[in-house]
């Protein structure tokens, strides 16, 4: 009797505490969306009557607005970075995982990848500026794609190598015996088998690139090449905060991520934990 | 990690030698004929050369130079340890370093406690488990810039949500982001909201690996819930928690977006962190040599931290885990 009551109390406390956690997670996000539906004058005057509007979203996407350019720049950077990371990362991870290299070689490559994860990106900004400048890629979407690729490659290689490691070597040998070339083994046998890993890497690289701010801020100078995060930051200027625009733009940046979290939760978890443990 | 690398090395050594159709080629790299595995690494190496090795060499060169900007480029003059002496006398950097340490230690400690608590609760929960597993991860993937805007709308002293709630219960408002006392706690709060999910996920994965029969045995023996947690869950989670702490510490040292957008390091230097300060040295003072030196110092600290971690790990966990 007593233990039964105890168990009920425990379970009540557990669910209660989780409810508090869920609500604390959702309130800030909800507050952002709530504000994105209000006029600037209502945001700064909380006592005004509640009027909800889609005006902020409309004005962001109105014809000739720079935000639309930034939005498509972000999409372009995300798409190209993800593809490039997958291509380079999968090839490298496969090579390290399924071929015989000298003893210290694989640890050395992974060590360099780890080093990239440790370096605070700000430290490399001036040198990256020099590199991009010498290829006439400063203030370009291409430049941002290359830089984002560098910072996401380590994660892609670590996670994909784990997936390739888990595929038995026999499959490769069998395909080679059947007359498949090395390239064919990679594309037709290994890549399809590593599909869950590739999905996890794509989703996480896409998210991290969509979220990237420091490089986009430092290596671009005009809206032609800037991304959505730089756009949002320009609304949050110390003496001239554009409350409504900034809220709506942040909400637009957040919506695809929340949808992704709900739909592709499994891959995000794999990416976040796998990348952290191996990285 | 090193264990895993070693095993993969021995595995590959046991593999069959090179397939016959590539054997005849003349060009050899690392003692092997040039083949698919070399081409497959080529793009990575080009990237590393151009975007990692070159910038790192430039960083080291700049760190020991005085760099001045010229038309479309920089000019370098070797200046030995000048930047080092500048750093010794730099009070802002000292403040930034101290703030970063407070920010990281405070944030990571809270994230570890909260993340573990949430993971244990989710494991036990029957009703909200599914929803919590999904929703509690959201902050970790939301755009940090959007998170900064969100928390600006909450912490803003004039019409922020927090002050309005405080006022509603007759507590005094605070200038959260403009007070030298409150600014760091406020930023730690934002960081805890933002990054507890990663600890939560790691601990959840760690909990799933714990043998359930251990719990049953303990309960049969009449152990209380707290005793089960303290004597079974926590010790078995220790390796997971150490990894979580390391991951969060590394990322914490890199913190930039939220600080840059919410406080710009202010008021004064109250929330200046190393990244935001290095950016100021680069872009506002245009002192590239000194900025590079500070960057190099931070990288060295991270490397030392990492070496210490692996050293400590082999001492603490080395005995039982030589799989």
Interface residues (C-beta under 8 A of the other chain):
Chain A: X10 X11 X14 X15 X17 X18 X19 X21 X22 X24 X25 X26 X28 X29 X31 X32 X35 X43 X44 X45 X46 X87 X88 X89 X91 X92 X94 X95 X96 X97 X98 X99 X100 X101 X102 X103 X105 X106 X107 X109 X110 X112 X114 X115 X116 X117 X118 X119 X120 X121 X122 X123 X124 X125 X126 X127 X128 X130 X131 X133 X146 X147 X149 X150 X153 X157 X165 X169 X173 X176 X181 X182 X183 X186 X207 X210 X211 X213 X214 X218 X229 X232 X233 X235 X236 X238 X243 X246 X247 X250 X251 X253 X254 X257 X258 X260 X261 X262 X265 X268 X269 X272 X273 X276 X277 X278 X279
Chain B: X1 X2 X5 X8 X9 X11 X12 X13 X15 X16 X17 X19 X21 X22 X30 X31 X32 X35 X36 X37 X38 X39 X40 X41 X43 X44 X47 X48 X50 X51 X52 X54 X55 X56 X58 X59 X62 X72 X73 X74 X117 X118 X121 X122 X124 X125 X126 X127 X128 X129 X131 X132 X133 X134 X135 X136 X137 X138 X139 X140 X141 X142 X143 X144 X145 X146 X147 X148 X149 X150 X151 X152 X153 X154 X158 X159 X161 X164 X193 X197 X198 X201 X202 X205 X225 X243 X244 X247 X250 X253 X254 X256 X257 X260 X261 X264 X274 X275 X278 X279 X282 X283 X288 X291 X292 X294 X295 X296 X298 X299 X302 X303 X306
